[in-house]
Amino acid sequence: MHIRLKRRRFGQLALASAATSVLANLSTKTVAQSQLNIYGLRLTPASSSITADLADATSANTTPGIILQSVNLVSNQELSTTEISGQTVQNQQDATETASQAFVISKPSERVTGFTALSDGTFIAAVSAATKKGEFSRFIFFSEDTKNYRPKGLKAKKIKKHNTVESLLAIQNDQLISVVSLNQGQPPFELAVINLKSGQVDSGAALALPNVPLNHRFSNLAQSTDGTIYATTMDAEGVPILVNLDLQNRSPLTGRGKINKLVRLSFNNTSLKSDVMSLAFSPSNQLFALANPQYESTNSLFTVDLQTGELKFIRKFAVDKIAFKKA
């Protein structure tokens, strides 16, 4: 008897088969890594429902509620879901430079813009709120162990008019670097260094971080196990490209490192038409991406081939950013 499958059902089965294959490969590559857990972050429903036309300047002194979710990549099982309530920032006295906007549409105010892990197992998120007075960035320090670790919030300092923190990465010795947008999430971008204790955002020149081309999108910082920092960029063609930051071979003109283009990102042998939402390296040096190449209602988790840039589907993952704990 022949069974005819509808095209949509056939696609679902194909994705499920691909996910099973990828997970099987992960389990064979991760000997004794039964705790290969990935973490995802999203806003609580209450925080995501706040719109920019209703938010006000007090958003600079509070953080939104967030949800931390973990998944074991070997078993493909969800492990835990932890809600972290909104926090009052510890540096309320620090002024935030703002600029009034002539027109504010009713769009979501809060968004998660960065997510990374420190060496002690705690996490840091960057969140930005759009209001009538401008857009503010804040940092949330938290843990999945809510009994023994109390979350805290910090306001991003020295962020000029319209500037927002758009990506976050803790590198060696828990130095925190970021991508800062000079136009509320749009180009131009620059790389910056963040002080963990004060929330101060400064130029990346101190670490020889490269200059970002003025008309390029730049985001999704991630660091491999050998210390190489990766990111994505998009030029006028609108195709996301995987890049790395070369901090050794500095420009003789600026004294800063260089950005090396590697490969275009693709899915099903077709170049992506929009950027990924987040990148993260596992302890076994596998690069993962959170993306939505087919514009579905839920984001999905993929592995990324560093040589070809091809994304391989693993599973749906209803989060906005991803990260691994430090090995």
C-alpha positions as CSV (number, residue, x, y, z in Angstrom):
1,M,0.0,0.0,0.0
2,H,1.4,3.4,-1.0
3,I,1.0,6.3,1.5
4,R,1.1,9.8,0.1
5,L,2.5,12.5,2.3
6,K,1.5,16.1,2.0
7,R,4.5,18.4,1.3
8,R,4.3,20.1,4.8
9,R,4.2,16.7,6.5
10,F,7.1,15.4,4.4
11,G,9.1,18.5,5.4
12,Q,8.4,17.9,9.1
13,L,9.6,14.3,8.8
14,A,12.7,15.4,7.0
15,L,13.5,17.9,9.7
16,A,12.9,15.3,12.4
17,S,15.2,12.8,10.6
18,A,17.9,15.5,10.2
19,A,17.6,16.4,13.9
20,T,17.9,12.8,15.0
21,S,21.0,12.4,12.8
22,V,22.7,15.5,14.2
23,L,22.0,14.5,17.8
24,A,23.3,11.0,17.1
25,N,26.6,12.6,15.8
26,L,26.8,14.9,18.8
27,S,26.4,11.9,21.2
28,T,29.3,10.0,19.5
29,K,31.5,13.1,19.6
30,T,30.8,13.9,23.2
31,V,32.1,10.9,25.1
32,A,31.5,11.3,28.8
33,Q,29.7,14.5,28.2
34,S,26.3,13.5,29.4
35,Q,26.0,17.0,30.9
36,L,26.3,18.8,27.5
37,N,23.7,21.3,28.4
38,I,22.8,24.5,26.4
39,Y,21.1,27.4,28.0
40,G,18.5,29.7,26.3
41,L,17.2,33.0,27.5
42,R,13.9,34.9,26.8
43,L,11.7,37.5,28.3
44,T,8.8,36.6,30.6
45,P,5.4,37.1,28.9
46,A,4.7,40.1,31.1
47,S,8.0,41.8,30.1
48,S,7.6,41.1,26.4
49,S,4.1,42.6,26.4
50,I,5.3,46.1,27.4
51,T,5.3,48.4,24.4
52,A,7.6,51.3,23.7
53,D,4.8,53.9,23.8
54,L,3.9,52.8,27.3
55,A,7.4,52.5,28.8
56,D,9.0,55.5,30.4
57,A,12.4,56.6,31.7
58,T,12.2,54.5,34.8
59,S,13.0,51.5,32.6
60,A,16.6,52.6,32.9
61,N,16.6,51.7,36.6
62,T,14.8,48.4,36.4
63,T,15.4,45.1,34.5
64,P,12.7,43.0,32.9
65,G,11.7,39.5,34.0
66,I,13.6,36.8,32.1
67,I,13.3,33.0,31.7
68,L,16.3,30.7,31.7
69,Q,15.8,27.3,30.0
70,S,18.3,24.4,29.7
71,V,18.3,21.5,27.3
72,N,20.6,18.4,27.3
73,L,22.0,18.1,23.7
74,V,22.8,14.4,24.0
75,S,19.3,13.3,25.2
76,N,17.5,16.2,23.5
77,Q,15.5,16.6,26.7
78,E,14.5,19.9,28.4
79,L,16.0,20.0,31.9
80,S,14.8,23.1,33.6
81,T,13.0,26.4,33.3
82,T,13.9,29.1,35.7
83,E,12.2,32.5,36.0
84,I,14.2,35.5,37.2
85,S,12.1,38.5,38.3
86,G,12.9,42.1,37.4
87,Q,15.6,43.8,39.5
88,T,16.2,47.4,40.5
89,V,19.7,48.4,39.2
90,Q,22.4,48.9,41.8
91,N,23.7,52.1,40.2
92,Q,20.5,54.2,40.0
93,Q,22.5,57.3,40.7
94,D,24.3,57.1,37.3
95,A,22.8,59.4,34.7
96,T,21.6,57.9,31.4
97,E,22.0,60.2,28.4
98,T,18.7,60.2,26.4
99,A,17.2,62.0,23.4
100,S,13.5,62.5,22.9
101,Q,12.0,60.7,19.9
102,A,9.5,62.6,17.7
103,F,7.5,59.5,17.0
104,V,7.2,56.2,18.9
105,I,5.2,53.3,17.5
106,S,3.5,50.6,19.6
107,K,6.3,48.0,19.3
108,P,7.7,45.8,22.0
109,S,9.9,47.8,24.4
110,E,12.1,45.2,26.0
111,R,14.5,42.9,24.1
112,V,17.3,40.6,25.1
113,T,20.4,41.7,23.2
114,G,23.3,39.6,24.8
115,F,23.9,36.5,26.9
116,T,27.1,35.0,28.2
117,A,28.5,32.9,31.1
118,L,31.2,33.7,33.6
119,S,33.8,31.2,34.9
120,D,32.0,30.8,38.2
121,G,28.9,29.4,36.4
122,T,26.8,32.6,36.7
123,F,25.3,34.3,33.6
124,I,25.1,37.9,32.4
125,A,22.3,39.2,30.1
126,A,22.2,42.5,28.3
127,V,18.7,43.9,27.8
128,S,17.5,47.1,26.1
129,A,14.3,49.0,26.5
130,A,12.9,51.4,23.9
131,T,10.9,54.4,25.4
132,K,9.8,57.8,24.4
133,K,13.0,59.2,25.9
134,G,15.3,56.9,23.9
135,E,16.7,53.4,24.4
136,F,18.5,52.1,27.5
137,S,20.7,49.1,28.1
138,R,21.1,47.3,31.4
139,F,22.9,44.1,32.6
140,I,21.4,41.3,34.6
141,F,23.6,39.0,36.7
142,F,21.9,35.7,37.6
143,S,22.2,31.9,38.1
144,E,20.0,28.9,37.7
145,D,20.6,28.3,41.4
146,T,18.1,30.9,42.6
147,K,18.3,29.7,46.2
148,N,22.0,30.5,46.6
149,Y,22.5,33.4,44.2
150,R,20.5,36.6,44.2
151,P,20.2,38.3,40.8
152,K,21.3,41.9,40.4
153,G,20.9,44.6,37.8
154,L,23.3,47.2,36.5
155,K,22.7,50.2,34.3
156,A,25.0,50.5,31.3
157,K,27.1,53.6,31.8
158,K,28.6,56.0,29.3
159,I,26.1,55.0,26.6
160,K,25.5,58.0,24.4
161,K,22.3,59.0,22.7
162,H,20.7,56.1,20.9
163,N,23.5,53.7,21.8
164,T,22.7,50.1,22.9
165,V,24.6,47.0,23.8
166,E,23.8,44.4,21.1
167,S,26.1,41.4,21.9
168,L,27.9,40.2,25.0
169,L,30.9,37.8,25.5
170,A,32.9,36.9,28.6
171,I,36.5,36.0,27.4
172,Q,39.6,34.9,29.4
173,N,39.7,36.1,33.0
174,D,36.0,37.1,32.7
175,Q,36.8,40.2,30.7
176,L,33.6,41.3,29.1
177,I,33.4,42.6,25.6
178,S,30.4,43.7,23.6
179,V,29.1,45.1,20.3
180,V,27.5,48.5,20.7
181,S,25.1,50.0,18.2
182,L,25.3,53.7,17.7
183,N,21.8,53.8,16.3
184,Q,19.4,51.7,18.5
185,G,20.3,48.3,17.1
186,Q,21.3,49.5,13.6
187,P,24.7,50.4,12.0
188,P,27.1,51.8,12.7
189,F,28.5,49.4,15.3
190,E,31.6,49.3,17.4
191,L,33.3,46.8,19.7
192,A,33.6,47.8,23.4
193,V,34.8,46.6,26.8
194,I,32.5,46.5,29.8
195,N,33.4,46.8,33.5
196,L,31.7,43.9,35.3
197,K,31.4,45.9,38.6
198,S,30.2,49.3,37.4
199,G,28.6,48.6,34.0
200,Q,30.9,51.1,32.4
201,V,31.1,50.7,28.6
202,D,34.4,51.9,27.0
203,S,36.2,51.7,23.7
204,G,37.6,48.4,22.6
205,A,41.0,50.0,21.9
206,A,42.4,48.8,25.2
207,L,42.1,45.2,24.0
208,A,43.0,46.0,20.4
209,L,39.5,45.1,19.3
210,P,39.0,45.9,15.5
211,N,37.1,48.8,14.1
212,V,33.8,47.7,12.5
213,P,33.0,48.9,8.9
214,L,30.5,51.8,9.3
215,N,27.8,50.4,7.0
216,H,27.9,46.7,8.2
217,R,25.7,44.9,10.7
218,F,27.9,43.2,13.3
219,S,26.7,40.9,16.1
220,N,26.7,37.4,17.8
221,L,30.1,37.3,19.5
222,A,31.3,33.8,20.5
223,Q,34.6,32.3,21.5
224,S,36.0,28.9,20.6
225,T,38.0,26.7,22.9
226,D,41.3,27.9,21.4
227,G,40.4,31.5,22.3
228,T,39.4,32.7,18.8
229,I,36.6,35.2,18.8
230,Y,33.9,34.8,16.1
231,A,30.9,36.9,15.1
232,T,28.6,37.6,12.2
233,T,28.5,40.5,9.9
234,M,26.2,41.5,7.0
235,D,27.1,43.8,4.2
236,A,24.9,45.5,1.5
237,E,24.0,42.1,0.0
238,G,22.2,41.1,3.2
239,V,23.8,37.7,3.6
240,P,25.2,36.9,7.1
241,I,28.9,36.0,7.0
242,L,30.9,34.2,9.8
243,V,34.0,36.2,10.7
244,N,36.8,36.0,13.3
245,L,38.7,38.7,15.1
246,D,42.4,38.6,14.5
247,L,44.0,40.4,17.5
248,Q,47.6,39.4,16.7
249,N,48.1,40.9,13.3
250,R,47.1,44.5,14.0
251,S,46.6,47.3,11.5
252,P,49.7,49.6,11.3
253,L,47.3,52.6,11.0
254,T,45.0,52.0,14.0
255,G,47.0,49.5,16.2
256,R,43.9,47.4,16.3
257,G,43.2,43.9,15.2
258,K,41.5,42.9,12.0
259,I,38.2,41.3,11.0
260,N,38.6,38.2,8.8
261,K,35.7,37.1,6.7
262,L,35.3,33.3,6.7
263,V,32.2,31.8,5.1
264,R,28.6,32.7,4.3
265,L,26.0,31.1,6.5
266,S,23.5,28.8,4.7
267,F,20.7,26.3,5.4
268,N,19.7,23.6,3.0
269,N,22.5,24.8,0.6
270,T,20.9,28.2,0.4
271,S,22.4,31.4,1.8
272,L,20.6,32.8,4.8
273,K,18.5,35.9,4.1
274,S,18.6,37.2,7.7
275,D,21.2,37.1,10.5
276,V,21.2,34.4,13.2
277,M,20.0,35.5,16.7
278,S,22.9,34.0,18.6
279,L,26.1,31.9,18.4
280,A,27.8,29.8,21.1
281,F,30.6,27.2,21.2
282,S,30.1,24.1,23.2
283,P,33.0,22.7,25.5
284,S,33.8,20.3,22.6
285,N,34.3,23.3,20.3
286,Q,31.1,22.7,18.2
287,L,29.5,26.0,17.1
288,F,25.8,26.3,17.6
289,A,23.4,28.9,16.2
290,L,20.0,30.1,17.2
291,A,18.2,31.1,14.0
292,N,15.0,31.2,12.1
293,P,15.8,30.8,8.4
294,Q,12.3,29.9,7.4
295,Y,10.6,32.7,9.4
296,E,8.6,30.4,11.6
297,S,6.8,31.3,14.9
298,T,9.5,29.7,17.0
299,N,13.3,30.0,16.8
300,S,15.4,26.8,16.3
301,L,18.8,25.5,17.3
302,F,21.4,24.5,14.7
303,T,25.0,23.3,14.5
304,V,27.3,25.3,12.2
305,D,30.0,23.8,10.1
306,L,33.0,26.2,10.4
307,Q,34.4,25.1,7.1
308,T,31.2,25.5,4.9
309,G,29.0,27.7,7.0
310,E,26.1,25.2,6.6
311,L,23.5,25.1,9.4
312,K,22.0,21.7,10.4
313,F,18.7,21.7,12.3
314,I,18.6,20.2,15.8
315,R,15.4,21.2,17.5
316,K,13.0,24.1,18.1
317,F,14.1,26.3,20.9
318,A,11.8,29.1,22.0
319,V,14.4,31.5,23.3
320,D,16.1,34.7,22.1
321,K,19.8,34.0,23.0
322,I,21.9,30.9,23.8
323,A,25.0,30.2,25.8
324,F,27.1,27.4,27.4
325,K,28.6,27.3,30.8
326,K,32.4,27.5,30.9
327,A,34.1,24.1,30.8
